[in-house]
Amino acid sequence: MKKTLKEVVFSGVQPTGNLHLGNYLGAIKNFVDLQKKMECIYCVVDLHAITSFQKPSELNKSILETTAGFIACGLDFKKSIIFNQSSVSGHSELAWIFNCVARVGWMNRMTQFKEKAGQNKENASVGLYVYPNLMAADILLYKATHVPVGDDQKQHLELARDIAQKFNNDFNSDNFFPIPKPLIQKKISRVMSLRDGKKKMSKSEESDYSRINLNDTADDIKKKIKKAKTDSLPIPEKLEDLKNRPEANNLLNIYSSITNSSLEKTLNDMNGKEFSKFKDSLSDALIAEICPVGKKIKDLNKDKNYLIKTLKEGSDKASKISHENMRQIKNIVGFI
Ligand code: TYM
């Protein structure tokens, strides 16, 4: 009989720059909901961050700011384990084992590497290439069963599933690693750039007008939404009329997600309105939701010691689980 695996949630966010609305709606809001019903482990993935060069002083600051962001959005370190990746050595150890499980052909299919490495692949770090193996290690080190992520991480999750399966097969350890399930928001799996509705909202996009940062002021939000790209048509009545209108679709989706309603209801309430009018409602909704989070981030950032202490407590708890699981993994692999 197959033993049943305990349900564990794991997810991570890179400490590179400010958290933005994409991180919030696509991932962190879901982290907060899940901590009410499951055992959750949330990680500031600093080892992932250094796959492209980070100035040490900036990285240090960003790790604490991302931790502040987690707490400000509602993650509670009494309910969830919150820590930074580099403080638990098991992540790197298991990543090496997975480097030896994953196949080069699998890595070559990863679209995010191609996007991030761009034209100059030869000059990308080796870390960026094997990054998805580290991500699989993050998840499987805790035998996590559920992984809340935005849609852009789906392919990496599929790889983590393949690695878990291959490890279990290669080492005759049926069911040792669970096959982790992605939990992707149905309503808004990908928040798009405010400047280009075909590109995802991202920290690396040059223009700050492309994204809403969680620490933006009310004024910033108003300005960015006012400048957000739309088209000349009013808000349609039917969902199908949003096809081929990526910017309109994105803004209406953001509004629906922030106000916790369906896109159908938003269209019902707003159809016929000009975008300039709708943008006022969108700004108001964003300001009401995001500015209190931003204020909390600013307050928490003032208390560096509190943030360091929170991470340390989390990493002690994570280390305990990781230590026992690494012991079992090393035993399975044949290490002494
Ligand atoms: P990262 O740091 O790029 O993003 C953190 C989370 O935010 C989601 N996200 C978005 N969701 C919707 N729309 C967007 N525009 C948007 N931008 C970002 C991401 O999907 C992600 O869920 N490789 C991961 C971090 C990671 C991880 C892990 C995640 C490392 N190890 C293990 C899950 C499990 C990343 O770079 O996310």
Residues whose N, C-alpha, C, O or C-beta is under 5 A from the ligand:
A	BS01	TYM	F10 S11 G12 V13 Q14 G22 N23 G26 A27 V45 H48 M135 D138 I139 V147 P148 V149 G150 D151 D152 Q153 S189 R190 V191 M192 K200 M201
